[in-house]
């Protein structure tokens, strides 16, 4: 996990660009840090989003008086971690930022991606190029963002692979049966939307892929609007395991199929390895559909010079780009510690009690981790329990200094807690909990107002928890009934808020009971969020064992709040 960036000191101020995501997609995204493209890229572990701390560090390295644009592929972890970093950079660092989300996949039908949106695939590289060229021309942040969104809104991509890629360290991975290939396979080894015969000829395969993109009568996959005046850009992307010869042969078939079946000849053709999936033995087709009125501007930006060696320019018969040597070295950013912002207000809290709560949460999660991990193994990636336990262990380490303290400031400690969770948990869970506690901390500050010393109360805590919930809802539309952690978290927060005038232990006991009932209700619900949503694995594979399993994230919430209740009962603390 780390940051690659171009030093800004020797350049005239311009809008700067940042993107990134999990590792394993090289040259994306670090390979696009160059003049005329990205100014910084943040890479996470293989197929896992980098945490918000690293993203914020990247934004600090490229801070510009003209602002910065963050380009995000539409995956939950990326949206949460990059979104959280952007929120923090605006609030704490005073940076002017815009974000653009790229979701170009057409393999997932509308009926299954309505809430989470389409996945971000190779089309993101075209957004990088247009945004980078626009910024290099000196455009303002609003214009760079508008140009990027115009391209992002007119992209469509579908992939296919003969085999799942080989993930380092994974002993047993997914396999595709001999004689089959997966249409719509994701760049993180997610199962495709359809298993098809690998014996069919390449023209039939390409025809099916082009139909998924261009057939506007398909109500489930007709995402691209076009007509006879539309001008197209074609990008054929190697998922990592194809030779140059194979890829150029496939590109020729795509050009022939688009002309023969749809009467369409693209104005620009790109063929190469732009966004891989490690050694995936497959390819993806991306089409960018441009309105005639705007096509000349987009072509100018695509053809603009760049020093990026990984940007493979349009094939020779359409080549307009100029090779430019890099004028500055790339530097790997060192890890950056982000200091908490000094606060004028304080909310004094008993250090022994807070330490007991942290210890109790860890103990509760330690008990429940095997069950949570087992539940998450059925449809998820099996890391929910261990991720939550790692976060709790990180909190124990972060607040180890409380063992010798009497009192501490809850406001400052909330910032430490948020930073710890984002660092030790990572991925989607770390981002969600970090966002929740960032909102919780904001709620505490809002309640404190200008009062330098505020007394801790259940009213204060419950109001701040409601603010944390409101902040989360800015980044996820999941609610009660969507089979997520929100099925337990929302009832808990709302119950505690309604019972804030009761004895603290009684109110918390009722809230924990509400969370547990919400968690139990998820056994009867179908998943609408997360990676299993994209592929409908259980439904298509007939795995009925999952029917009686509660959502692992909701189980994690119950374990956490039960730990808090256990500490309250043990200490009998009443506010």
Backbone torsions as a table, in degrees:
resi	resn	phi	psi	omega
1	UNK	NA	132.9	-180.0
2	UNK	-178.9	-175.3	-176.0
3	UNK	-126.4	134.7	169.4
4	UNK	-116.1	133.0	-175.6
5	UNK	-148.1	160.7	173.1
6	UNK	-97.5	124.3	177.0
7	UNK	-59.0	136.4	-174.4
8	UNK	-94.9	-13.2	-171.4
9	UNK	-60.0	-34.2	-174.8
10	UNK	-90.9	4.4	-177.7
11	UNK	-112.6	151.6	172.6
12	UNK	-65.2	144.4	-178.5
13	UNK	-57.7	136.4	175.6
14	UNK	-151.2	169.8	171.7
15	UNK	-63.9	132.1	-179.7
16	UNK	-105.8	155.1	-172.9
17	UNK	-124.0	137.8	176.1
18	UNK	-133.5	139.7	173.7
19	UNK	-146.8	-171.6	179.0
20	UNK	153.5	-166.2	-177.9
21	UNK	157.8	-161.7	179.0
22	UNK	-67.8	156.6	174.7
23	UNK	-73.3	171.1	179.2
24	UNK	97.7	-0.2	-178.3
25	UNK	-112.2	18.8	-174.4
26	UNK	-56.9	142.1	11.7
27	UNK	-76.2	-6.4	176.3
28	UNK	-71.3	135.8	-1.9
29	UNK	-112.1	-13.5	-176.9
30	UNK	-63.2	-27.5	-179.9
31	UNK	-72.1	-4.8	179.2
32	UNK	-107.3	14.4	174.4
33	UNK	-82.8	107.4	-174.4
34	UNK	-171.3	167.0	172.7
35	UNK	-56.3	131.5	176.8
36	UNK	84.7	1.4	174.9
37	UNK	-136.0	-125.5	-176.1
38	UNK	-80.0	152.5	172.3
39	UNK	-99.1	-22.0	177.2
40	UNK	-154.8	148.0	174.7
41	UNK	-136.5	138.8	-178.4
42	UNK	-114.9	125.3	-177.4
43	UNK	-113.9	133.8	175.1
44	UNK	-97.1	-172.9	173.3
45	UNK	-62.5	173.9	-179.1
46	UNK	-55.0	119.6	175.6
47	UNK	60.8	21.6	179.3
48	UNK	-129.8	137.4	-178.2
49	UNK	-62.7	142.3	171.7
50	UNK	-67.9	151.7	-179.8
51	UNK	-77.6	163.8	-172.9
52	UNK	-62.4	-27.9	-179.4
53	UNK	-61.4	-43.1	179.7
54	UNK	-70.9	-38.0	178.4
55	UNK	-62.8	-43.4	179.3
56	UNK	-65.0	-37.0	175.6
57	UNK	-60.5	-42.4	177.1
58	UNK	-61.0	-42.0	178.5
59	UNK	-63.8	-36.5	178.0
60	UNK	-65.8	-38.3	-178.7
61	UNK	-65.6	-26.8	-176.8
62	UNK	-114.8	19.6	179.8
63	UNK	-53.8	133.5	-176.3
64	UNK	-136.8	143.3	176.0
65	UNK	-63.2	-16.7	178.6
66	UNK	-93.6	-1.1	176.5
67	UNK	95.4	173.8	-177.6
68	UNK	-136.8	148.8	176.4
69	UNK	-113.1	133.1	178.1
70	UNK	-109.7	120.4	179.8
71	UNK	-102.3	123.3	-170.9
72	UNK	-124.2	129.4	170.2
73	UNK	-76.5	144.6	-173.0
74	UNK	-80.6	80.2	167.8
75	UNK	-128.4	145.7	-173.2
76	UNK	-54.5	-48.1	-179.1
77	UNK	-61.1	-42.1	179.0
78	UNK	-65.6	-45.3	-178.3
79	UNK	-62.4	-40.8	-177.4
80	UNK	-72.3	-47.9	-176.1
81	UNK	-70.9	-43.1	177.5
82	UNK	-70.3	-36.3	177.5
83	UNK	-65.7	-42.6	178.4
84	UNK	-62.8	-43.2	179.4
85	UNK	-62.2	-40.0	178.4
86	UNK	-64.1	-42.4	178.2
87	UNK	-61.1	-43.9	-179.3
88	UNK	-67.4	-39.0	179.9
89	UNK	-65.5	-36.6	176.8
90	UNK	-67.9	-47.4	-171.8
91	UNK	-74.1	-43.2	-171.6
92	UNK	-100.8	-29.6	-176.1
93	UNK	-105.4	-7.1	178.1
94	UNK	69.7	22.8	-179.3
95	UNK	-81.8	142.5	173.9
96	UNK	-89.3	121.2	-172.2
97	UNK	-134.6	148.4	167.1
98	UNK	-127.5	150.9	175.9
99	UNK	-123.9	144.7	176.2
100	UNK	-129.2	127.5	179.9
101	UNK	-103.9	129.4	-179.0
102	UNK	-105.9	123.1	179.5
103	UNK	-139.8	91.3	-170.4
104	UNK	-109.7	-2.1	-177.7
105	UNK	-66.5	137.6	174.4
106	UNK	-116.1	0.7	-178.8
107	UNK	-70.5	-34.9	-179.7
108	UNK	-83.0	121.5	-176.6
109	UNK	-68.5	158.3	-179.6
110	UNK	-54.8	-39.4	-175.4
111	UNK	-65.1	-18.4	-177.7
112	UNK	-107.3	-13.9	-175.9
113	UNK	-117.9	17.4	-176.1
114	UNK	-59.7	-37.1	-177.7
115	UNK	-89.5	-43.7	-175.4
116	UNK	-87.9	-17.2	-178.4
117	UNK	83.8	177.8	-178.7
118	UNK	-85.6	153.3	-180.0
119	UNK	-70.8	152.0	175.0
120	UNK	-90.3	123.8	-176.9
121	UNK	-123.9	-147.9	-169.9
122	UNK	-64.8	-18.9	178.8
123	UNK	-58.6	-20.9	-179.6
124	UNK	-60.0	-28.3	-178.2
125	UNK	-67.6	-35.6	175.6
126	UNK	-65.6	-35.5	175.5
127	UNK	-65.0	-41.8	176.5
128	UNK	-55.5	-46.6	-174.8
129	UNK	-67.2	-46.3	-179.3
130	UNK	-65.2	-43.7	179.4
131	UNK	-64.6	-43.5	-178.9
132	UNK	-63.7	-42.4	179.2
133	UNK	-68.3	-38.8	178.8
134	UNK	-62.5	-43.4	178.5
135	UNK	-66.0	-38.7	-179.6
136	UNK	-64.7	-29.1	177.1
137	UNK	-74.0	-9.7	179.5
138	UNK	95.5	14.0	-179.8
139	UNK	-64.6	151.7	177.1
140	UNK	-72.2	163.8	-177.5
141	UNK	-56.8	-43.4	-178.6
142	UNK	-61.3	-38.5	-179.3
143	UNK	-72.6	-41.6	177.6
144	UNK	-60.7	-43.3	178.9
145	UNK	-65.0	-41.7	-179.5
146	UNK	-64.3	-43.1	177.6
147	UNK	-62.0	-39.8	-179.7
148	UNK	-66.8	-43.2	-179.7
149	UNK	-67.4	-35.2	178.5
150	UNK	-59.2	-45.9	179.3
151	UNK	-68.5	-46.0	-177.7
152	UNK	-58.9	-35.4	-177.6
153	UNK	-75.6	-10.0	-175.0
154	UNK	-120.7	27.3	-179.5
155	UNK	-106.3	148.1	172.9
156	UNK	-147.2	133.4	-176.0
157	UNK	-138.8	143.5	170.1
158	UNK	-142.9	142.3	-178.9
159	UNK	-119.0	168.0	176.5
160	UNK	-149.8	148.0	-179.6
161	UNK	-149.0	144.1	176.5
162	UNK	-79.8	-28.4	-177.4
163	UNK	-144.2	154.9	169.0
164	UNK	-71.2	147.3	-179.0
165	UNK	-72.8	163.0	-178.8
166	UNK	-92.9	111.3	-178.9
167	UNK	-90.7	122.2	-179.5
168	UNK	-56.3	134.1	176.9
169	UNK	86.0	-9.7	180.0
170	UNK	-89.7	115.0	-175.1
171	UNK	-69.3	-46.1	-179.0
172	UNK	-126.6	113.4	-179.9
173	UNK	-107.2	-179.9	176.6
174	UNK	-69.4	149.2	176.5
175	UNK	-128.2	151.4	174.3
176	UNK	-110.9	130.4	-174.5
177	UNK	-62.4	147.6	175.1
178	UNK	-55.1	139.7	-180.0
179	UNK	85.2	3.9	179.3
180	UNK	-126.2	160.1	169.4
181	UNK	-144.5	162.8	-175.3
182	UNK	-109.8	119.2	175.2
183	UNK	-87.1	129.4	-179.4
184	UNK	86.6	15.4	-179.9
185	UNK	-62.9	137.9	-178.0
186	UNK	-81.4	169.2	-177.6
187	UNK	-82.3	0.5	176.1
188	UNK	-114.1	25.0	-178.5
189	UNK	73.1	12.4	176.1
190	UNK	-63.3	140.0	177.7
191	UNK	-56.4	147.9	-179.7
192	UNK	-75.5	178.2	-179.8
193	UNK	-81.9	-16.4	-175.9
194	UNK	-158.9	134.1	171.5
195	UNK	-90.1	127.6	-179.6
196	UNK	-130.5	164.7	-178.7
197	UNK	-71.5	135.6	176.6
198	UNK	-83.7	-0.4	-179.8
199	UNK	-84.9	-14.2	-178.3
200	UNK	-67.6	153.5	-177.6
201	UNK	-73.3	159.7	-173.6
202	UNK	-63.6	-33.1	-179.4
203	UNK	-67.4	-37.2	177.2
204	UNK	-65.9	-42.1	178.8
205	UNK	-62.5	-49.5	179.8
206	UNK	-61.4	-38.2	178.2
207	UNK	-61.4	-41.6	177.7
208	UNK	-64.1	-40.2	-179.3
209	UNK	-68.3	-42.9	178.8
210	UNK	-65.7	-36.3	177.9
211	UNK	-63.7	-39.4	178.6
212	UNK	-61.0	-30.3	-179.3
213	UNK	-87.5	-43.4	-166.4
214	UNK	-101.3	-15.8	-177.6
215	UNK	-75.3	101.0	-176.8
216	UNK	-75.8	-11.4	177.5
217	UNK	-81.1	-12.4	178.3
218	UNK	-78.4	104.3	-174.9
219	UNK	-68.5	-21.8	-179.6
220	UNK	-86.1	-29.8	-173.6
221	UNK	-129.6	4.7	-179.7
222	UNK	-80.2	69.9	-176.0
223	UNK	-82.7	-20.9	-172.4
224	UNK	-98.0	123.7	175.9
225	UNK	-95.0	127.0	179.8
226	UNK	-155.1	162.5	176.6
227	UNK	-145.7	-170.0	-175.7
228	UNK	-66.6	-19.2	179.8
229	UNK	-93.2	-4.5	-178.7
230	UNK	-69.3	139.0	174.7
231	UNK	-108.6	137.5	-171.0
232	UNK	-113.7	150.2	167.1
233	UNK	-116.6	130.2	179.7
234	UNK	-110.1	133.0	173.7
235	UNK	-129.1	117.6	176.1
236	UNK	-104.7	117.3	-169.3
237	UNK	-111.4	129.6	175.8
238	UNK	-80.5	123.7	178.9
239	UNK	-75.9	-0.4	170.7
240	UNK	128.6	-25.9	-172.2
241	UNK	-110.4	11.7	-179.5
242	UNK	-102.6	148.3	174.3
243	UNK	-77.7	163.7	177.6
244	UNK	-60.8	-39.9	179.3
245	UNK	-60.3	-47.2	179.9
246	UNK	-61.8	-42.7	-176.8
247	UNK	-66.8	-40.4	178.8
248	UNK	-67.8	-35.2	176.4
249	UNK	-65.0	-42.0	177.2
250	UNK	-62.7	-42.6	179.5
251	UNK	-59.4	-40.6	178.3
252	UNK	-62.5	-40.7	178.0
253	UNK	-66.3	-37.4	178.1
254	UNK	-64.4	-42.9	178.8
255	UNK	-62.9	-43.0	179.5
256	UNK	-65.6	-43.6	-179.2
257	UNK	-65.8	-38.5	-179.9
258	UNK	-67.5	-36.1	178.9
259	UNK	-73.8	-45.7	-175.7
260	UNK	-69.8	-45.3	-172.7
261	UNK	-88.7	-27.1	-174.2
262	UNK	-128.5	1.1	179.4
263	UNK	62.5	29.8	-174.5
264	UNK	-118.1	129.2	174.1
265	UNK	-121.8	115.9	-177.2
266	UNK	-65.4	147.8	178.9
267	UNK	-83.1	-23.0	175.1
268	UNK	-135.3	138.4	-179.3
269	UNK	-129.2	122.0	177.7
270	UNK	-117.8	135.2	-178.7
271	UNK	-141.7	121.9	-179.2
272	UNK	167.7	-169.7	177.2
273	UNK	-96.0	102.5	-176.6
274	UNK	-106.6	-42.5	179.4
275	UNK	-144.6	99.2	-171.8
276	UNK	-90.3	175.6	171.9
277	UNK	-129.8	69.9	-173.5
278	UNK	53.8	-113.3	-178.1
279	UNK	-108.9	29.7	-176.5
280	UNK	-54.8	128.9	-178.7
281	UNK	-89.3	73.1	-178.7
282	UNK	-168.0	-170.0	-178.4
283	UNK	-151.9	166.8	174.1
284	UNK	-131.2	153.6	176.7
285	UNK	-114.4	127.4	176.4
286	UNK	-120.6	133.7	173.0
287	UNK	-122.0	134.7	173.5
288	UNK	-111.2	117.3	-176.8
289	UNK	-99.9	117.2	-174.2
290	UNK	-111.6	135.1	171.6
291	UNK	-67.9	143.5	-175.4
292	UNK	-57.8	-35.1	-177.0
293	UNK	-66.1	-25.5	-176.0
294	UNK	-112.1	-4.3	-172.6
295	UNK	-64.1	-39.5	-177.6
296	UNK	-60.9	-40.1	179.5
297	UNK	-65.7	-42.3	-179.9
298	UNK	-67.6	-41.7	177.9
299	UNK	-61.0	-39.7	179.0
300	UNK	-60.3	-41.9	-179.5
301	UNK	-71.3	-37.6	176.3
302	UNK	-66.1	-34.7	-177.8
303	UNK	-85.9	-8.4	-177.1
304	UNK	-61.6	148.7	-177.9
305	UNK	-65.5	148.6	174.9
306	UNK	-149.2	149.6	177.1
307	UNK	-88.9	4.7	-175.2
308	UNK	-73.2	115.8	-178.0
309	UNK	-73.8	-18.3	-179.5
310	UNK	-90.7	-8.3	173.3
311	UNK	-82.3	105.4	-179.6
312	UNK	-88.2	113.3	-171.2
313	UNK	-66.6	169.1	-179.0
314	UNK	-56.2	148.9	-178.5
315	UNK	-54.5	150.7	-165.8
316	UNK	-46.8	-37.0	-176.9
317	UNK	-69.6	-7.8	176.7
318	UNK	-125.8	16.1	-171.4
319	UNK	-74.7	126.5	174.6
320	UNK	-129.6	-11.4	-176.0
321	UNK	-72.3	156.2	-179.9
322	UNK	-118.1	129.3	178.6
323	UNK	-70.7	133.5	-179.9
324	UNK	-129.6	132.2	178.2
325	UNK	-75.5	142.9	178.0
326	UNK	-60.1	136.9	179.0
327	UNK	-101.5	2.1	176.6
328	UNK	-150.9	145.1	-179.1
329	UNK	-73.1	152.2	172.5
330	UNK	-84.8	142.7	179.1
331	UNK	-124.3	137.0	173.6
332	UNK	-82.9	123.0	-175.4
333	UNK	-71.8	134.3	174.0
334	UNK	-71.6	156.2	175.2
335	UNK	-55.8	138.3	-177.1
336	UNK	-116.4	126.3	173.0
337	UNK	-82.5	128.7	-179.9
338	UNK	-102.0	112.6	-177.6
339	UNK	-72.4	147.3	174.9
340	UNK	-72.5	146.4	-178.4
341	UNK	-76.6	128.5	178.2
342	UNK	-60.5	139.1	-178.7
343	UNK	-116.7	143.5	179.5
344	UNK	-76.2	-35.7	-177.4
345	UNK	-88.3	159.4	172.9
346	UNK	-137.9	147.3	172.1
347	UNK	-125.7	103.5	-175.2
348	UNK	-74.5	137.9	-177.0
349	UNK	-139.1	152.6	180.0
350	UNK	-71.1	117.3	-175.5
351	UNK	-65.5	-38.8	-179.5
352	UNK	-62.4	-41.3	180.0
353	UNK	-67.5	-45.3	-179.9
354	UNK	-60.2	-42.3	178.3
355	UNK	-62.7	-38.4	177.9
356	UNK	-64.9	-37.1	177.7
357	UNK	-63.5	-46.6	179.4
358	UNK	-59.6	-45.9	179.8
359	UNK	-62.5	-39.9	-178.0
360	UNK	-69.9	-38.5	176.3
361	UNK	-61.8	-44.4	178.6
362	UNK	-60.2	-45.7	-179.3
363	UNK	-62.3	-41.2	179.9
364	UNK	-64.7	-44.5	179.0
365	UNK	-67.7	-34.8	178.3
366	UNK	-62.8	-38.4	177.5
367	UNK	-67.5	-41.3	-171.9
368	UNK	-90.3	-11.8	-174.7
369	UNK	-55.1	-45.6	-179.6
370	UNK	-58.5	-41.8	179.9
371	UNK	-67.7	-43.6	179.9
372	UNK	-62.0	-42.9	178.7
373	UNK	-62.9	-41.8	179.3
374	UNK	-62.7	-43.5	178.7
375	UNK	-62.0	-42.6	-175.4
376	UNK	-72.0	-18.7	-179.3
377	UNK	-71.9	-26.8	-176.7
378	UNK	-63.8	-51.5	-175.4
379	UNK	-121.1	-24.0	-179.1
380	UNK	-92.1	-156.0	-179.6
381	UNK	-102.0	8.6	170.5
382	UNK	79.1	11.1	-175.1
383	UNK	-111.9	6.1	-174.9
384	UNK	-61.2	-48.4	-177.3
385	UNK	-64.7	-46.2	-179.0
386	UNK	-67.6	-33.5	178.3
387	UNK	-65.8	-45.0	178.3
388	UNK	-62.9	-41.5	-179.8
389	UNK	-66.3	-37.0	177.0
390	UNK	-63.6	-38.2	177.3
391	UNK	-63.9	-42.3	179.1
392	UNK	-66.5	-38.5	177.1
393	UNK	-64.4	-37.7	176.9
394	UNK	-63.5	-37.7	177.7
395	UNK	-65.8	-39.9	176.9
396	UNK	-58.1	-42.7	179.9
397	UNK	-69.2	-42.9	-177.8
398	UNK	-60.6	-40.6	-174.8
399	UNK	-104.7	25.3	178.8
400	UNK	-63.7	-22.2	-179.8
401	UNK	-70.7	-14.9	-178.4
402	UNK	-72.4	-16.2	-177.2
403	UNK	-61.6	-25.8	-178.4
404	UNK	-111.1	10.9	-177.8
405	UNK	-105.2	159.8	175.4
406	UNK	-99.7	-49.3	-179.9
407	UNK	-129.0	158.9	175.2
408	UNK	-151.8	165.8	-178.2
409	UNK	-92.4	119.2	-177.4
410	UNK	-67.2	-34.6	-179.1
411	UNK	-62.4	-53.4	179.4
412	UNK	-62.8	-38.8	-178.6
413	UNK	-66.6	-30.1	177.2
414	UNK	-65.3	-38.1	175.5
415	UNK	-64.4	-41.6	177.5
416	UNK	-62.6	-41.1	179.9
417	UNK	-62.2	-46.1	-179.4
418	UNK	-60.9	-45.3	-179.4
419	UNK	-64.8	-39.6	179.8
420	UNK	-63.6	-45.1	-179.2
421	UNK	-63.3	-43.5	179.8
422	UNK	-63.1	-31.3	-178.0
423	UNK	-83.1	-44.7	-172.0
424	UNK	-87.2	-25.7	-178.7
425	UNK	-91.7	-48.5	-179.0
426	UNK	67.4	179.7	175.8
427	UNK	58.3	-158.9	-176.3
428	UNK	-67.8	-43.8	-177.9
429	UNK	-61.9	-45.7	179.7
430	UNK	-60.5	-40.6	179.6
431	UNK	-67.0	-43.0	-178.9
432	UNK	-62.6	-47.5	179.7
433	UNK	-67.5	-35.0	177.7
434	UNK	-65.2	-42.3	178.4
435	UNK	-63.9	-43.0	-179.9
436	UNK	-59.8	-47.3	-177.0
437	UNK	-77.4	-22.2	170.3
438	UNK	-64.2	-44.3	176.6
439	UNK	-65.7	-37.8	176.5
440	UNK	-60.2	-44.9	178.1
441	UNK	-63.6	-39.4	176.0
442	UNK	-63.0	-37.0	177.2
443	UNK	-65.1	-38.3	176.5
444	UNK	-63.4	-43.8	179.6
445	UNK	-64.1	-41.4	179.6
446	UNK	-63.3	-41.2	179.7
447	UNK	-67.8	-34.7	-179.5
448	UNK	-69.5	-32.3	179.5
449	UNK	58.0	-134.9	179.5
450	UNK	-94.1	4.8	-179.5
451	UNK	-76.0	116.3	-175.3
452	UNK	-67.8	-23.9	-179.9
453	UNK	-133.7	113.1	-175.9
454	UNK	-113.8	138.9	179.1
455	UNK	-83.2	137.1	178.6
456	UNK	-74.8	135.2	179.1
457	UNK	-149.7	162.9	177.5
458	UNK	-65.5	-35.5	175.5
459	UNK	-57.2	-48.1	-178.6
460	UNK	-61.0	-46.7	-179.3
461	UNK	-63.4	-45.2	-176.4
462	UNK	-67.1	-37.9	176.6
463	UNK	-63.5	-42.1	179.8
464	UNK	-66.7	-36.6	176.4
465	UNK	-64.2	-37.8	175.8
466	UNK	-62.4	-38.2	177.5
467	UNK	-67.0	-37.7	175.9
468	UNK	-61.5	-40.8	177.8
469	UNK	-64.3	-42.4	179.2
470	UNK	-63.1	-38.0	178.7
471	UNK	-66.3	-41.5	177.6
472	UNK	-59.4	-38.1	-175.8
473	UNK	-69.6	-11.8	172.7
474	UNK	-72.2	-22.2	-173.3
475	UNK	-116.3	-9.5	174.8
476	UNK	-144.0	136.6	177.6
477	UNK	-91.1	4.4	179.9
478	UNK	-64.4	139.8	178.5
479	UNK	-140.4	-167.2	177.5
480	UNK	-63.3	130.4	180.0
481	UNK	99.9	-0.5	-178.2
482	UNK	-101.3	7.4	178.0
483	UNK	57.0	59.4	175.2
484	UNK	-139.3	-177.2	175.8
485	UNK	-59.5	-22.4	-178.6
486	UNK	-66.6	-23.5	178.0
487	UNK	-64.0	-24.6	176.2
488	UNK	-101.2	-37.4	-174.5
489	UNK	-69.3	-44.1	-177.9
490	UNK	-62.3	-50.3	177.5
491	UNK	-59.6	-37.0	179.6
492	UNK	-62.0	-52.1	-176.5
493	UNK	-64.6	-43.7	-178.4
494	UNK	-66.3	-40.5	178.8
495	UNK	-64.3	-43.2	-179.8
496	UNK	-64.8	-37.4	179.7
497	UNK	-66.6	-40.1	179.7
498	UNK	-69.8	-28.5	-177.4
499	UNK	-102.2	20.6	-174.6
500	UNK	-65.2	-16.6	179.8
501	UNK	-90.3	1.3	179.1
502	UNK	-89.9	178.5	167.9
503	UNK	-59.8	139.7	-173.0
504	UNK	-58.8	-44.7	-178.5
505	UNK	-65.9	-41.7	179.4
506	UNK	-63.9	-44.3	-179.9
507	UNK	-64.5	-42.5	-179.5
508	UNK	-67.3	-37.3	178.4
509	UNK	-61.4	-43.3	177.6
510	UNK	-65.2	-39.3	-179.1
511	UNK	-66.9	-40.6	177.5
512	UNK	-64.1	-39.4	177.4
513	UNK	-62.4	-39.6	177.8
514	UNK	-65.0	-40.3	178.2
515	UNK	-63.9	-41.8	-179.1
516	UNK	-65.1	-41.7	177.9
517	UNK	-64.5	-39.2	177.2
518	UNK	-63.1	-40.2	178.0
519	UNK	-64.2	-45.2	-179.4
520	UNK	-62.0	-31.5	-179.3
521	UNK	-66.3	-21.5	-177.2
522	UNK	-70.6	-14.2	177.5
523	UNK	-66.0	-18.3	-178.2
524	UNK	-105.2	10.4	-174.1
525	UNK	-113.5	153.1	175.0
526	UNK	-95.3	139.3	-178.7
527	UNK	-65.9	134.4	176.9
528	UNK	-118.2	-4.1	-177.9
529	UNK	-134.8	158.5	178.3
530	UNK	92.0	176.6	-172.4
531	UNK	-67.0	-31.2	178.9
532	UNK	-64.1	-23.5	177.9
533	UNK	-62.0	-38.8	-175.4
534	UNK	-65.9	-34.6	-171.0
535	UNK	-111.1	-13.2	-179.1
536	UNK	56.1	44.3	-169.7
537	UNK	-56.2	-48.9	-174.7
538	UNK	-66.0	-43.4	-176.7
539	UNK	-65.3	-42.2	-175.4
540	UNK	-77.2	-28.3	-178.8
541	UNK	-91.7	-7.4	179.7
542	UNK	72.2	30.9	-177.2
543	UNK	-87.5	87.1	-175.6
544	UNK	-76.9	-9.0	179.7
545	UNK	-59.8	-27.6	-175.8
546	UNK	-73.7	-10.9	-174.5
547	UNK	-61.8	-33.9	-175.0
548	UNK	-101.3	15.0	-176.3
549	UNK	-100.8	128.9	176.8
550	UNK	-74.4	162.5	178.3
551	UNK	-66.2	128.8	-177.5
552	UNK	-62.0	-38.2	179.2
553	UNK	-63.6	-39.1	176.8
554	UNK	-66.4	-38.1	176.2
555	UNK	-61.3	-37.6	178.2
556	UNK	-63.6	-41.1	177.4
557	UNK	-60.8	-45.0	-179.8
558	UNK	-60.7	-42.8	179.7
559	UNK	-61.9	-39.2	-179.2
560	UNK	-67.2	-50.0	-176.4
561	UNK	-70.6	-29.0	174.2
562	UNK	-64.8	-38.0	176.5
563	UNK	-62.0	-39.6	177.3
564	UNK	-64.4	-44.6	179.6
565	UNK	-61.8	-42.5	179.1
566	UNK	-58.9	-41.0	179.5
567	UNK	-67.3	-39.5	178.9
568	UNK	-62.8	-44.6	-179.3
569	UNK	-64.1	-41.2	-178.9
570	UNK	-65.6	-37.2	-176.5
571	UNK	-91.6	-21.4	-175.4
572	UNK	49.0	52.5	179.0
573	UNK	-90.3	128.7	177.0
574	UNK	-124.5	132.8	-179.2
575	UNK	-101.0	NA	NA
